[in-house]
Amino acid sequence: MMARAAEADGAGTGDERSFRPTSGTALGWTGVVLAAASVVDVLVDGHGLGGVRFGLGAAIFGLLVWCFMLRPRLVIRSADLELRNPFLSWHVPLVTVRRVAVRAVTRVWTDDRRFDGVAVGRPARSLRHARPSTRDTIGLPGLGGSRISTPVEATRPQKGQLDPDMTADFVVEQILFAADQARERSQPSGTPTRSWAWPELGLLLVLVVGLVVSLLL
């Protein structure tokens, strides 16, 4: 069921395929709705300074839930792969992709770097039975950019080794297939870049400053 949901979400338009988070979506929307209801209640009924503090706290909670549980995406375009994380996104040219692995997070390797995306991952029960893989340095999930000591080649899951949750394997295949197509078209490699979630970061800063000011009054 999860694989079908991811595939449907990944249909996209044109050459773009987008995959939403594979876990926590329902819980995330529940948190956002509760936070929004709390803010609306404060705006309607007031409740004085205490209500303002509560409303700001609820807004911060809802924004963090959005960033960590709903905002992440894995987007495959014709020329690049976007690993959208809570507060930043990595944009990796497809022709530079050499290996993809999905465990707790999605990890994409180029010739000399590793990039992490938190949107698609395997459930813990699958990780306990997964075949061990070679690791290099460990970075914070979603930040990526860790150096690796040796180049790696593109690999695909073998028959009989597919995870019961097919979503992760489907995503691996889609990324590697798109990378193969990009190389066949001889697209320029380019350099991986990152972009920050400035709207979310700006709103979070405003809310935190407002909460601190309200606590000092």
C-alpha positions in Angstrom: 0.0 0.0 0.0 2.8 2.4 0.9 4.6 1.7 -2.4 1.5 2.4 -4.4 0.9 5.6 -2.5 4.5 6.7 -3.2 4.2 5.8 -6.8 1.0 7.7 -7.2 2.5 10.8 -5.5 5.6 10.3 -7.7 3.7 10.6 -10.9 4.0 14.4 -10.9 3.7 16.4 -14.1 6.1 16.4 -17.1 9.5 15.1 -16.1 9.1 15.7 -12.4 8.4 12.9 -9.9 7.8 13.8 -6.3 7.7 11.4 -3.3 6.2 12.6 0.0 7.4 11.3 3.4 6.8 7.6 3.8 5.9 7.8 7.5 4.3 10.2 10.0 2.2 12.1 7.5 -1.1 11.5 9.2 0.4 12.4 12.6 2.0 15.5 11.1 -1.3 16.8 9.7 -3.0 16.1 13.0 -0.4 18.2 14.8 -0.7 21.0 12.3 -4.5 21.1 12.6 -4.4 21.1 16.4 -1.8 23.9 16.4 -3.9 25.9 13.9 -7.0 25.4 16.0 -5.2 26.6 19.1 -4.0 29.8 17.3 -7.5 30.5 16.0 -8.9 30.1 19.4 -6.5 32.6 20.8 -7.2 35.1 18.0 -10.9 34.8 18.5 -11.2 34.7 22.3 -8.0 36.5 23.3 -7.2 35.2 26.8 -4.8 38.0 27.5 -1.0 37.8 27.7 -1.2 34.1 28.7 -3.2 33.4 25.6 -0.8 35.2 23.4 2.1 33.1 24.8 0.1 29.9 24.3 -0.8 30.9 20.7 2.8 31.7 19.9 3.9 28.3 21.4 1.2 26.5 19.4 2.3 28.3 16.2 6.0 27.3 16.8 4.9 23.7 17.4 2.8 23.6 14.3 5.6 25.1 12.2 8.1 22.6 13.5 5.7 19.7 12.8 5.3 21.0 9.2 9.1 21.3 8.7 10.0 17.9 10.1 7.1 15.7 9.2 5.4 17.2 6.1 7.8 19.5 4.2 10.4 16.8 3.3 10.2 15.6 -0.3 12.3 13.6 -2.8 11.9 15.2 -6.2 13.3 13.7 -9.4 13.5 16.2 -12.3 15.0 15.8 -15.7 18.4 17.2 -14.8 18.7 17.0 -11.0 17.5 15.3 -7.8 16.2 17.4 -5.0 16.5 16.1 -1.4 14.2 18.4 0.5 14.8 18.3 4.2 13.3 20.2 7.2 15.3 23.4 6.7 17.4 22.9 3.6 17.4 21.1 0.3 20.2 19.5 -1.7 20.1 19.7 -5.5 22.2 17.0 -7.0 22.8 16.8 -10.8 21.6 13.4 -11.9 24.6 12.7 -14.0 26.8 12.8 -10.9 24.8 10.1 -9.0 26.8 7.0 -8.5 25.0 5.1 -5.8 21.7 5.2 -3.9 20.8 3.5 -0.7 17.6 3.8 1.4 17.9 2.9 5.1 16.6 5.2 7.9 17.1 8.0 5.3 17.8 8.2 1.6 21.5 8.5 0.9 22.9 9.5 -2.5 26.5 9.3 -3.4 28.4 11.2 -6.1 32.1 10.6 -6.7 33.3 12.3 -3.6 30.3 13.3 -1.4 27.2 11.9 0.2 23.8 13.6 0.5 21.0 12.7 2.8 17.2 13.1 2.4 14.8 12.3 5.2 11.6 12.0 3.2 11.9 8.3 2.2 13.2 5.7 4.6 12.7 2.1 5.6 10.7 1.2 8.7 12.7 0.1 11.8 11.5 -3.5 11.5 13.0 -3.7 8.0 16.3 -2.3 9.1 16.7 -5.0 11.7 16.7 -7.6 9.0 18.6 -5.6 6.3 22.0 -6.7 5.1 24.8 -4.6 6.7 26.3 -2.0 4.5 29.7 -0.3 4.4 29.7 3.1 6.2 32.0 6.0 6.1 31.6 9.1 8.3 28.2 9.6 9.9 26.5 13.0 9.7 23.3 14.4 11.0 20.2 13.1 9.1 19.1 15.6 6.5 22.3 17.6 6.4 24.4 15.3 4.2 27.6 16.5 2.5 29.9 14.0 4.3 33.1 13.1 2.6 33.7 9.5 1.6 37.2 8.0 1.1 36.6 5.7 -2.0 34.4 6.2 -5.1 31.3 3.9 -5.3 29.4 2.5 -8.3 25.7 2.6 -9.0 24.0 -0.5 -7.4 20.5 -1.9 -7.7 18.7 -4.2 -5.3 19.1 -7.9 -6.2 16.2 -10.3 -6.7 15.3 -12.0 -3.4 16.7 -9.1 -1.4 13.9 -6.6 -1.8 12.5 -5.1 1.4 8.9 -6.0 2.2 8.1 -2.3 2.0 8.7 -1.8 -1.7 8.6 2.0 -1.6 12.3 2.3 -0.8 13.3 0.0 -3.6 11.0 1.7 -6.0 12.7 5.1 -5.2 16.2 3.6 -5.6 15.2 2.3 -9.1 13.6 5.6 -10.1 16.7 7.7 -9.1 19.1 5.4 -10.8 17.0 5.1 -13.9 16.8 8.9 -14.1 20.5 9.2 -13.6 21.1 6.7 -16.5 18.8 8.7 -18.7 20.6 12.0 -17.8 24.0 10.4 -18.8 22.6 9.1 -22.0 21.5 12.6 -22.9 25.0 13.8 -22.1 23.7 16.5 -19.7 26.3 18.7 -18.1 27.3 17.5 -14.7 27.3 20.8 -12.7 27.9 21.0 -9.0 25.6 20.0 -6.2 24.0 23.0 -4.5 21.9 23.6 -1.4 19.0 26.0 -0.8 17.5 27.1 2.5 13.9 27.1 3.5 13.9 30.8 4.1 10.1 31.3 4.5 10.0 28.7 7.2 13.2 29.9 8.9 12.0 33.5 8.8 8.6 32.7 10.2 10.2 30.6 12.9 12.5 33.4 13.9 9.6 35.9 14.1 7.6 33.5 16.3 10.5 32.7 18.6 11.3 36.4 19.0 7.6 37.1 19.7 7.4 34.4 22.3 10.6 35.6 24.1 9.3 39.2 24.2 6.0 38.0 25.6 7.8 36.1 28.3 9.7 39.2 29.3 6.7 41.4 29.6 
